[in-house]
Amino acid sequence: METSKAVVVKKFGNYDVLSVEQFEQPALDGRIEVKVEYGGVNFADLYTRQGLMYQKKLPFVLGMECVGTITAVGVESTDLQVGQRVICYDYHCGMYRDVLRVTPDKIYPLPDYITFEQGAAIFVNYLTAYFSIIELGNLKQNQTVLVISCGGGVGWAATQLSKNIDGVTVVGTTSPEKYPEVQKNGVDKTLTLNSDFEKNLAQMCPGGFDLILSTYAGPLYGFLETQLKPLGRIVLIGANNLIQNENKLSVLTFLKGWWTTKNVRLEDLIVYNRVAAGLHLGTLIDKDPERVRDALNKIFEMVKEQKLRVKIHEVLPMERVVEATKLLAQRKNVGKVLISMRTEK
């Protein structure tokens, strides 16, 4: 039996359920083998480890995205070649391993001008931001956008994409210690999600917003919807506020947040001329993979032209995966957190 070193989940639960060990490899037949350099850490990894997404069969390998170099091809007809640099993505996980075997549809060629570190930070964050801001959000010149968690990976990307549109004003939420960095990234006005948030937001932007990008579910979502201008749009891309205290997180907590967000009043959308949308990158790829590949190529070109500046918060070795995921859960990161699949020395 062939194996590779991987981040393995054997049971659902807290951080201590994660282990780094040898895990069975699928056969090469029908797959592409990739020597992995880095994996990108996402909030979905926390949900998945807790058993709140997809209810995967145990045990399994964690991780949705990684980058590396093709080392073997087990497919007869493909443009992919040994030695080619690639991004790999699968929202059903399996990416956090030092040698990966996946089907060709999970692979995206990485241009030479994009580094491995940049590639590991681009796929989930920048594609999520692109479809939220440009496609669903339809952000136009001289409009105002509110980005919840503007210091995180998606928020960082969303800010940059927004500022590539002339005259756009970006308002962002983050903790005070992150204000200087997010302002350098293009955020025009900053505030914190605290007990005075609703009052402060109304005072800061009394006219409301053309677009709101929210990673928060539950009651906050309902308030944010009321801050939309006529014909304003709100795009929900997650429920990160449910990850506050690992010891208190439960399926009941998760469902409560989901339920209060689920009950969007259709009457309010009609009467106040609002648009409410959601985005799931993985299922979008399932339904329209070419659209996603086209968007990814646009993002690559914007990086090449220095219109987008990928920020890596920290790179941690595979053996410190718990620490890497805690950075997201505790909101300590500014930009992307990566896991290195190279052997720790």
N, C-alpha and C positions, 0 to 999 in steps of 0.2 A: 504493500500500500504506500503510495506517494503522499508526502505531507509537506506543508510549509508553515513557517512561523506566523502566527495570527493572533489577533485580539478576539478572544472567545467569550461568548455569553452562554453559560450552562444552565442558569436559572434567572428568572426575572427578579429585579430588586435594586438595592443600593449599589454604590460604587464597588463594593467588595465582591460583586458577582463577576467582575471583569478579570480575566486572566490572560497572560501571554504564553502561548504554548504551541506545540506542533498540532496541526489540524489537517484532516484528510483533504487531499486535492482531488477534484474531479478529473476524469480522463481528458487528455488533450484533444481527442477526436471531436471535431465540430467547434473547437474553441481556439482562442488566441492566448498564448502565454506571455505574461508581462512581468518583468522585474520591476517591482514597485519602489519608487523613491520616497514619495510623501503621500499622506492621506489628509484630506481636509476634514476638520471637526465641525459638526453641525448640531443645532439644537435637536434635530430629529434623532440623533444618536442617543440623547438622554431619554426621549420618549420610548424609543425602541428597547433600550436596556431595561426600562421599567415595565415593559409589556403593555404599553398603552397604544402601540401602533402595530397593526397587521397580525399580532399574535403569532409570531413566527414559531416554527417547530424548533425546539431545543435539541442539542446545542447548535449555535450558529456563529458566524463571524460577523462582527460589527463593522460599520463604516459604509458610507454611500458613495464617496468619491476618492480617487487617487490618481497619481501620475507615475509614469515609468517608461520603460523601453521594451518593445516586443523582442522576445527571445526565442519564440517558436510559434509556428503556424500550423494548426491542425484542421484547416479549412481548405478545400480544393480551389474554390473560386472566390478570391478576395483581392482588393487593392492593398491590403495591409501587408507589411513586409517586416522581416527580422531587422532589428536596428532602428525601427521607426519610433519616434517619441510620441506618446499618446496620453490622453485623459481617459479614465474609465469611470463610468457612473452607473449605479443601479440602486434605486430607492428601496429595494428589498434587501439591501446590505450585502456584505461579503467582501468589502474592499480593503479592510485593514489586515493585510498580510504581505509578507515580503516577496512572495511569488504568487501571482494571480492568474487564474485561467477563466476567461469569460467568452461569451459569444460575441461575434463581431458587432452586433447592434448596440453593444454597451461601450463601444470604443469610438473616440473622437481624436483625429490627428492633431498634434500639437505643433504649431509653426516653430521654426528655429529661433525666431526672435522673441518667443515667450519662454522664460526660464521654467524649470520644473516647479520651483516655489510659486511663481505666479500662476502657473497652470493649476496647481492644487488649490489655489485660492479663488479662481475665476468661476468655475463651472456653476456650482449651486448659488453662490452669492450674486454674481453679476447677471446670470440668466434670470434669477428670481427678480432682481431689481429691474432688469430690462423689460420683462413682460408686465411687471406691475406699474412701472412709470410710463413706459413708451406705448405699450400695446393696450392693456386694460385701462391704465390711468389716462392715456391720451393727453399727457401734459403739453401745454402750448406756451408760446411766448408770453411773458409778463404775468404768468399765473403764479399762485402761491401753493406750496406743498408742505404738508406736515409729515415728517418722518419720525415715527416712534422708534426709539432705540437707534439713533443715528450713529452711535459709536460702534455698533456691532458690524459684522461682516456684510450683511445685506444693507443695513442703513448707510454704511460707508459707500458702498457701490451706488445706492440710490441717490445719495447726495451728488456724487460726481455726474451721474447721468442727467440729473435735473439741471445742474449748472452748465451743461453743454447746450441747454436751450436758452436763448437770449432772454434776459430780463426776468428769469424765474427767481422767486424768493423762496429760500428753504428755511423752514422752522424745524428744529430738531429737539427731541428729548434725550437726555443722557444725564449721568451724574456730574456734579460740578467739577470734579477733578479731571474730567474728560473735555471740558469746554474748550480749552486752548487748541487741542488737536482737531476736534471736529470743526471748529471755526476755520482753521487752516485748510481743512478739506472742502470748505465752501458753505457751511451752515451759517446763515445770516443772523438767526435769532435762536438762542438756546434757553431751555428751561428743564426743570426736573420733575419727574413723576412722584410728587409727594402729596400731602393732604391739601395743599393750596393749588394743586395743578389746574383744576377746572377754572378757578378764579383768575389765576395768572394767565392762562391761555386766552381767556376771553378778553382780558385787558391788553394783552400783547397783540392779538389779531382780532379786533372786534368785528371785522368784516367777514371773517370765516375763511375757509380754504376751498380751493378748486379741486384739490386732491389730498387724500390722507392715506398713507401707507402704514398699516398697523400690524405689529406682531403680537398684539395683546387681544385676548378674548374676554368674555364676561362683561360685567357692568361698564367697564371703561369703553368698550366698543360702542355701547349704546350712547354714551355721552359724546364720543367722537363723531358719531353720525349726525348729531345735532349741530356740529360746528361746520358742516358743509354749506357752501354757497348754493344757490339754485343752480342746478345742473352739475353740482359737484359730485366727485366719485370717491368712494372709500374702498380700498383693496385690503383684504385680510389675508395674511400669508402664514399665520401660525398662532400659537397660543402659549407664547414663552413665559407669560406671567404665571402660568401654572407650575413652573419650575422655580419655586422660591425656597422651599425647605425640603430637602430630600427625605427627612424622617417623617414628614407630614403628608407627603404627596400620596394620593390614593386614586383608585379608579373613580371613586365618588367625587373627589375634588375635580378630576379631569372632566367628568360628565357634567358637573354643575357649571363649569366654565363654558363647555360646549353648548349646553342647553340655553344658557342666557344669551349666548351669541346667536344661536340657531333661530331664536324667535325674533327675527327682524320683522318689524311691522310693515307689511306691504302697503298699507294705507298711508303711512308716513312717507314712504318712497314716492308714492304718487302725488300726494298733496304738496310735498315740499320739493318735488322735482330733483330727487337724489338718485344716485346709482350706487348699489352695493355689490361688490364682486369679491371673488376668492381666487386664489391661485395655488395649484399643486403642481410643481415642476415635473414630478415623476409621471403622473397620469397624463400630463400634456405631451410628454415624450412618447408615451404609449399610443396616443391618438394622432399626433402630428409630428413625427420625428424630424422631418425635413425642415419644418418651420423653426424648430429648435436649433438644428444645425446651421441654418442660415443666420439666426440671431447670434449664435456663438461666433461665427466668422466675422460678423459686424463688430462684436466686442473685441475680438483679436485685433482688428484693424484700428479700433479706437485706442487700444493699448499701444500699438505700434506708432500711432500718431501722437502719443503722449496726451491724449484727451482723457484717458483713464489711468489712474495711478494705484496699482494694487498695493495694499498695505498688509504686511505680515506682522501680527502682534508677537508671536513667539513660535519657535519650532522646538518640540519636545520629542525625545526618543520614544519608540513604541512601548518600552517598558514603563513609561510615565504617562500612559494613556488616561489614568484616573485624574492626574493633575491637569491634563489638557482639557478634559471635559468639565472639570470644576471651574476652570477659567470662564467658560461660557455660563455655567449655572450661576456663578457668583457675580456675573456682569463685570468681570475685571478686564476683559479684552477690548482693545480698540483695533478693529480690523480682524483678520483671519488668524485662527490658531491651526497649526499643522502638526502632524505626527510624522516623524522620520522613521522609515522602515529599515534603515541601515542598522547594522549591529552596533549596540552601544559599547563604547570603549572605556 
